[in-house]
Amino acid sequence: MSTREMAYNVIDIMTEEQLSEFLKNYLGLDEIPNSDTLEALLELRYMEQHPEEYKTYESTEDMFEDILDDE
């Protein structure tokens, strides 16, 4: 069984309270935010772990140039 499968199994048996505490600890928060904020925080965590999947810029000028070129 992979680590991912073991983690899914553990999550499946956790209560809602345990899951909330896990998320608070994992994200370093004092309380669980609303669902939109939580989704954004989890996305940020993923982006930090997989930077190769995202475009980066040397400056804000380069970023805005790229954004405006797409329009």
C-alpha positions as CSV (number, residue, x, y, z in Angstrom):
1,M,0.0,0.0,0.0
2,S,1.4,3.4,-1.0
3,T,1.7,6.3,1.4
4,R,-1.1,8.1,-0.5
5,E,-3.4,5.1,0.0
6,M,-2.6,4.9,3.7
7,A,-3.3,8.6,4.1
8,Y,-6.7,8.2,2.3
9,N,-7.5,5.3,4.6
10,V,-6.7,7.4,7.7
11,I,-8.7,10.4,6.4
12,D,-11.7,8.1,5.8
13,I,-11.8,7.0,9.5
14,M,-11.3,10.5,10.9
15,T,-14.2,12.4,12.5
16,E,-15.0,15.9,11.2
17,E,-13.5,17.3,14.3
18,Q,-10.2,15.4,13.7
19,L,-10.2,16.5,10.1
20,S,-10.7,20.1,11.1
21,E,-7.8,19.9,13.6
22,F,-5.6,18.2,11.0
23,L,-6.3,21.0,8.4
24,K,-5.7,23.7,11.0
25,N,-2.3,22.2,11.9
26,Y,-1.3,21.4,8.3
27,L,-2.1,25.0,7.2
28,G,-0.8,26.6,10.4
29,L,-4.1,28.3,11.2
30,D,-5.9,29.1,14.4
31,E,-9.3,28.4,12.9
32,I,-10.7,26.8,9.7
33,P,-11.5,29.5,7.1
34,N,-14.5,29.5,4.8
35,S,-14.5,27.0,1.9
36,D,-13.2,29.5,-0.7
37,T,-10.3,30.6,1.4
38,L,-9.5,27.0,2.4
39,E,-9.5,26.0,-1.3
40,A,-7.1,28.9,-2.1
41,L,-4.8,27.9,0.7
42,L,-4.7,24.3,-0.4
43,E,-4.0,25.5,-4.0
44,L,-1.2,27.6,-2.7
45,R,0.3,24.7,-0.8
46,Y,0.2,22.6,-4.0
47,M,1.8,25.4,-6.0
48,E,4.6,25.7,-3.5
49,Q,5.2,21.9,-3.8
50,H,5.1,21.9,-7.6
51,P,6.6,25.2,-8.8
52,E,7.7,23.6,-12.1
53,E,4.0,23.6,-13.2
54,Y,3.7,27.4,-13.0
55,K,5.0,30.3,-15.0
56,T,7.3,32.7,-13.2
57,Y,8.4,36.2,-14.0
58,E,11.5,38.3,-13.4
59,S,9.5,41.4,-12.8
60,T,5.9,42.7,-12.5
61,E,6.5,44.5,-15.8
62,D,7.1,41.1,-17.5
63,M,4.0,39.6,-15.9
64,F,1.7,42.4,-17.0
65,E,3.2,42.3,-20.5
66,D,2.4,38.6,-20.7
67,I,-1.1,39.2,-19.3
68,L,-1.9,42.0,-21.7
69,D,-0.5,40.0,-24.7
70,D,-3.1,37.3,-24.0
71,E,-6.0,39.6,-24.4
